Amino acid sequence: PRSTAVYNIKGAVEIALNDYERAIETFKVALQVDPSFAKAHMNLGLALAGLNSFDDAQVSYRKAIEIKPDFPEAYNNLGTLFKQKGELDRALESYEKAIEIKPGFAEAYNNLGTLFKEKGELKHALESYEKAIEINPDDAKLYNNIGYIYKIMGNLALSKENYQVAISLNSNLKEAYMNYGELLRENEILGEALENFQKASKIKPGDADAYNNIGVILEEMEKFDDAIFNFKKALELRSDYSEAYNNLGTVLSKKGNFEDALKNYKKAKEIKPDYIDAIVNMGVAYEKLGKKAKAIEFYQTVSDKIKIKNIDNPSCQYES
């Protein structure tokens, strides 16, 4: 019979391939051979979490910790599980416990930084990421994360500097190109923004976000046909991409094709019923088509205080 270590390695490979169901079965076999194998319990938790079976995953992580109380990786994974469940205070406790056990645990500091970012505690987030860099100065994703924090804090120079460091350390880090491109777009440096989004799309050709962002840049550059091509490419990759439907509608409207624009706005609203931009754009399209009563119906659903943007969430971060 195979050793538990072999089963554990096999299961870890299956997790890496996103084959969570097979990984679960593999780890269960390992635990039949050795029920006290803490690492297999933890990895079983990872596989269960991959299928969003959070309660069962928590049981597995707790079992791993019961067997091995000084198991920092299990506490780190437990923290991530709590974060996914929205239990941020419990996540914080778990990450801090992981660091207490293993002070040089860069990944736990990184996760702690991301948690602080989600809690809006940017100074603490920055401190956590910087601590992780002290431990692991060549980890590109850490500079990507710091770049985003500086962007939120309004320090565009340091944001740009950290994105560039991330890219210099890992030229295949798609998230850094995406975030740097977004920073450049927001500062109207469209040519460089386009280059970064295009590099991201080459690194991961199946990434709908990259094509959507390319479309946004091309639209702003008034290259409408090229923008349409990229929005359609994004929708081929992700059929429920409400923002891409809305953006496609906007370009079609600029070309005077209000009927097709309206179809895309409707699709965006169908996917995301409370999508304010799409609702307002539907009103505009109806008005352009001479259906003013219908347009007023849509305008009345929207607060005058809401500032309308073409992209629903232009300040998103792409995490490593």
C-alpha positions as CSV (number, residue, x, y, z in Angstrom):
1,P,0.0,0.0,0.0
2,R,1.0,3.6,-0.7
3,S,2.3,5.7,2.2
4,T,0.3,8.5,3.6
5,A,2.9,10.9,2.3
6,V,2.4,9.7,-1.3
7,Y,-1.4,10.1,-1.0
8,N,-0.9,13.6,0.4
9,I,1.4,14.6,-2.5
10,K,-1.1,13.2,-5.0
11,G,-4.0,15.1,-3.4
12,A,-1.9,18.3,-3.4
13,V,-1.4,17.9,-7.1
14,E,-5.1,17.4,-7.6
15,I,-5.8,20.6,-5.7
16,A,-3.3,22.5,-7.9
17,L,-5.3,21.1,-10.9
18,N,-8.6,22.3,-9.3
19,D,-9.8,18.7,-9.2
20,Y,-11.1,19.1,-5.7
21,E,-13.5,16.1,-5.6
22,R,-10.7,13.7,-6.5
23,A,-8.4,15.4,-4.0
24,I,-11.0,14.9,-1.3
25,E,-11.1,11.2,-2.0
26,T,-7.3,11.0,-2.0
27,F,-6.9,12.7,1.4
28,K,-9.7,10.5,2.9
29,V,-7.7,7.5,1.8
30,A,-4.6,8.9,3.4
31,L,-6.5,9.5,6.6
32,Q,-7.8,5.9,6.6
33,V,-4.2,4.8,6.6
34,D,-3.2,7.3,9.3
35,P,-6.0,9.3,11.0
36,S,-3.4,11.3,13.0
37,F,-1.8,12.8,9.8
38,A,-2.3,16.5,10.5
39,K,-1.2,17.7,7.1
40,A,-3.7,15.5,5.3
41,H,-6.5,16.9,7.5
42,M,-5.4,20.4,6.6
43,N,-5.2,19.6,2.9
44,L,-8.6,17.9,3.0
45,G,-9.8,21.3,4.4
46,L,-8.3,23.1,1.4
47,A,-10.0,20.8,-1.1
48,L,-13.3,21.2,0.7
49,A,-12.9,24.9,0.7
50,G,-12.3,24.7,-3.0
51,L,-15.8,23.4,-3.4
52,N,-17.2,26.1,-1.0
53,S,-17.9,23.4,1.7
54,F,-16.7,25.9,4.3
55,D,-18.2,24.2,7.4
56,D,-16.6,20.9,6.5
57,A,-13.3,22.6,5.7
58,Q,-13.4,24.3,9.1
59,V,-13.8,20.9,10.8
60,S,-10.8,19.6,8.9
61,Y,-8.6,22.6,9.8
62,R,-9.7,22.3,13.5
63,K,-8.8,18.6,13.4
64,A,-5.4,19.4,12.0
65,I,-4.8,21.9,14.8
66,E,-6.1,19.5,17.5
67,I,-3.5,17.0,16.3
68,K,-0.8,19.6,15.9
69,P,-1.4,22.7,17.9
70,D,1.7,24.5,16.6
71,F,0.6,24.2,12.9
72,P,0.9,27.7,11.4
73,E,-0.3,26.7,7.9
74,A,-3.5,25.3,9.3
75,Y,-4.2,28.6,11.2
76,N,-3.4,30.6,8.1
77,N,-5.8,28.5,6.0
78,L,-8.4,28.8,8.7
79,G,-8.0,32.5,8.6
80,T,-8.6,32.5,4.8
81,L,-11.7,30.4,5.3
82,F,-13.1,32.9,7.9
83,K,-12.3,35.8,5.5
84,Q,-14.2,34.0,2.7
85,K,-17.2,33.6,5.1
86,G,-17.0,37.3,6.0
87,E,-15.9,36.6,9.6
88,L,-13.1,39.1,9.5
89,D,-12.4,39.3,13.3
90,R,-12.0,35.5,13.5
91,A,-9.8,35.6,10.4
92,L,-7.6,38.2,12.1
93,E,-7.2,36.0,15.1
94,S,-6.2,33.0,13.0
95,Y,-3.6,34.9,10.9
96,E,-2.1,36.5,14.1
97,K,-1.9,33.0,15.7
98,A,-0.1,31.7,12.6
99,I,2.4,34.5,12.8
100,E,2.8,34.0,16.6
101,I,3.8,30.3,15.9
102,K,5.9,31.2,12.9
103,P,7.1,34.8,12.9
104,G,8.8,34.4,9.5
105,F,5.5,33.4,7.8
106,A,5.4,35.8,4.8
107,E,2.2,34.4,3.4
108,A,0.3,34.9,6.6
109,Y,1.5,38.6,6.7
110,N,0.4,38.9,3.1
111,N,-3.1,37.5,4.0
112,L,-3.2,39.8,7.1
113,G,-2.5,42.8,4.8
114,T,-5.3,41.8,2.5
115,L,-7.6,41.4,5.5
116,F,-6.7,44.9,6.8
117,K,-7.3,46.3,3.3
118,E,-10.8,44.8,3.3
119,K,-11.4,46.3,6.7
120,G,-10.3,49.7,5.4
121,E,-7.3,49.8,7.7
122,L,-4.8,50.8,5.1
123,K,-1.9,51.8,7.4
124,H,-2.1,48.3,9.0
125,A,-2.4,46.7,5.6
126,L,0.7,48.5,4.4
127,E,2.7,47.5,7.5
128,S,1.7,43.8,7.1
129,Y,2.7,43.8,3.4
130,E,6.0,45.5,4.2
131,K,6.7,42.9,6.9
132,A,6.1,40.2,4.4
133,I,8.6,41.9,2.0
134,E,11.2,42.0,4.8
135,I,10.9,38.2,4.9
136,N,10.5,37.6,1.2
137,P,11.9,40.6,-0.7
138,D,11.6,38.9,-4.1
139,D,7.8,38.1,-4.0
140,A,6.3,40.1,-6.8
141,K,2.7,39.8,-5.6
142,L,3.6,41.7,-2.4
143,Y,4.7,44.8,-4.4
144,N,1.5,44.5,-6.4
145,N,-0.5,44.6,-3.2
146,I,1.4,47.5,-1.8
147,G,1.0,49.3,-5.1
148,Y,-2.8,49.1,-4.7
149,I,-2.7,50.3,-1.1
150,Y,-0.7,53.4,-2.2
151,K,-3.2,54.0,-5.0
152,I,-6.1,54.1,-2.5
153,M,-4.0,56.4,-0.3
154,G,-3.5,58.7,-3.2
155,N,0.2,58.3,-3.5
156,L,0.4,57.6,-7.2
157,A,4.2,57.8,-7.5
158,L,4.7,55.0,-4.9
159,S,1.8,53.1,-6.4
160,K,3.5,53.2,-9.8
161,E,6.9,52.4,-8.4
162,N,5.6,49.2,-6.7
163,Y,3.7,48.0,-9.7
164,Q,6.9,48.4,-11.7
165,V,8.9,46.5,-9.2
166,A,6.3,43.7,-9.2
167,I,6.5,43.5,-13.0
168,S,10.4,43.5,-12.9
169,L,10.4,40.6,-10.5
170,N,7.8,38.6,-12.3
171,S,7.1,39.6,-15.9
172,N,4.2,37.1,-16.0
173,L,2.3,38.5,-13.1
174,K,-0.9,39.3,-14.9
175,E,-2.5,41.1,-11.9
176,A,0.3,43.6,-11.7
177,Y,-0.2,44.6,-15.4
178,M,-3.9,44.9,-14.8
179,N,-3.5,47.1,-11.7
180,Y,-0.8,49.2,-13.3
181,G,-2.9,49.6,-16.4
182,E,-5.9,50.7,-14.3
183,L,-3.7,53.3,-12.5
184,L,-2.5,54.6,-15.9
185,R,-6.0,54.7,-17.3
186,E,-7.3,56.7,-14.4
187,N,-4.6,59.2,-15.0
188,E,-5.4,59.3,-18.7
189,I,-2.1,57.8,-19.8
190,L,-4.0,55.7,-22.3
191,G,-1.3,54.4,-24.5
192,E,0.7,52.9,-21.6
193,A,-2.5,51.6,-20.0
194,L,-3.4,49.8,-23.2
195,E,0.0,48.2,-23.4
196,N,-0.3,46.8,-19.9
197,F,-3.8,45.4,-20.5
198,Q,-2.6,43.8,-23.7
199,K,0.3,42.2,-21.9
200,A,-2.1,40.9,-19.3
201,S,-4.3,39.4,-22.0
202,K,-1.3,37.6,-23.6
203,I,-0.2,36.2,-20.2
204,K,-3.7,34.8,-19.7
205,P,-5.7,34.7,-22.9
206,G,-8.8,33.5,-21.2
207,D,-9.1,36.5,-18.9
208,A,-12.3,38.4,-19.7
209,D,-11.3,41.4,-17.5
210,A,-8.2,42.1,-19.7
211,Y,-10.3,42.3,-22.9
212,N,-13.0,44.4,-21.2
213,N,-10.3,46.8,-20.0
214,I,-8.7,46.9,-23.4
215,G,-12.1,47.8,-24.8
216,V,-12.5,50.6,-22.3
217,I,-9.2,52.1,-23.4
218,L,-10.0,51.8,-27.1
219,E,-13.4,53.4,-26.5
220,E,-11.7,56.4,-24.8
221,M,-9.3,56.6,-27.7
222,E,-12.4,56.6,-30.0
223,K,-11.4,53.4,-31.7
224,F,-14.9,52.1,-31.5
225,D,-14.7,49.1,-33.8
226,D,-11.7,47.7,-32.0
227,A,-13.4,48.4,-28.7
228,I,-16.4,46.4,-29.8
229,F,-14.2,43.5,-30.8
230,N,-12.7,43.4,-27.4
231,F,-16.0,43.7,-25.5
232,K,-17.3,40.8,-27.5
233,K,-14.2,38.8,-26.8
234,A,-14.7,39.4,-23.1
235,L,-18.3,38.2,-23.4
236,E,-17.2,35.1,-25.3
237,L,-15.1,34.2,-22.3
238,R,-17.7,35.2,-19.7
239,S,-21.3,35.2,-20.7
240,D,-22.5,36.7,-17.5
241,Y,-20.2,39.8,-17.6
242,S,-22.7,42.6,-17.0
243,E,-20.1,45.4,-17.2
244,A,-18.9,44.2,-20.6
245,Y,-22.5,44.2,-21.9
246,N,-22.9,47.7,-20.5
247,N,-19.6,48.9,-22.1
248,L,-20.5,47.3,-25.4
249,G,-23.9,49.1,-25.3
250,T,-22.1,52.4,-24.7
251,V,-19.8,52.0,-27.7
252,L,-22.8,51.0,-29.9
253,S,-24.6,54.1,-28.7
254,K,-21.7,56.3,-29.6
255,K,-21.8,54.8,-33.1
256,G,-25.5,55.7,-33.3
257,N,-26.7,52.0,-33.1
258,F,-29.3,52.6,-30.3
259,E,-31.3,49.5,-30.9
260,D,-28.4,47.2,-30.4
261,A,-27.1,49.3,-27.6
262,L,-30.4,48.9,-25.8
263,K,-30.2,45.1,-26.2
264,N,-26.9,45.1,-24.5
265,Y,-28.0,47.3,-21.6
266,K,-31.0,45.1,-21.1
267,K,-28.7,42.1,-20.9
268,A,-26.5,43.8,-18.4
269,K,-29.5,44.6,-16.2
270,E,-30.9,41.1,-16.6
271,I,-27.6,39.8,-15.1
272,K,-27.4,42.5,-12.5
273,P,-30.9,43.9,-11.8
274,D,-29.6,46.8,-9.6
275,Y,-26.9,47.9,-12.1
276,I,-27.5,51.7,-12.1
277,D,-25.3,52.5,-15.1
278,A,-27.2,50.0,-17.3
279,I,-30.6,51.3,-16.1
280,V,-29.6,54.9,-16.8
281,N,-28.1,53.9,-20.2
282,M,-31.4,52.2,-21.1
283,G,-33.2,55.5,-20.4
284,V,-30.8,57.3,-22.7
285,A,-31.2,54.7,-25.4
286,Y,-35.0,54.9,-25.2
287,E,-34.8,58.7,-25.4
288,K,-32.5,58.5,-28.4
289,L,-35.1,56.2,-30.0
290,G,-37.8,58.8,-29.4
291,K,-39.5,56.8,-26.6
292,K,-39.4,59.6,-24.0
293,A,-42.1,58.1,-21.7
294,K,-40.2,54.9,-21.5
295,A,-37.0,56.8,-20.9
296,I,-38.5,58.8,-18.0
297,E,-39.6,55.5,-16.4
298,F,-36.0,54.4,-16.2
299,Y,-34.7,57.8,-15.1
300,Q,-37.1,57.8,-12.2
301,T,-35.6,54.7,-10.8
302,V,-32.3,56.3,-10.3
303,S,-31.3,58.8,-7.6
304,D,-30.1,62.2,-8.9
305,K,-27.3,62.0,-6.4
306,I,-25.6,59.0,-8.0
307,K,-22.6,59.8,-10.1
308,I,-22.9,57.6,-13.2
309,K,-19.8,55.9,-14.5
310,N,-19.3,53.8,-17.6
311,I,-17.6,51.1,-15.6
312,D,-19.4,49.8,-12.6
313,N,-16.3,49.4,-10.4
314,P,-13.3,51.1,-11.9
315,S,-11.2,50.9,-8.8
316,C,-11.1,47.1,-8.5
317,Q,-7.8,45.4,-7.5
318,Y,-6.5,42.3,-9.2
319,E,-5.0,40.1,-6.5
320,S,-2.1,37.8,-6.9
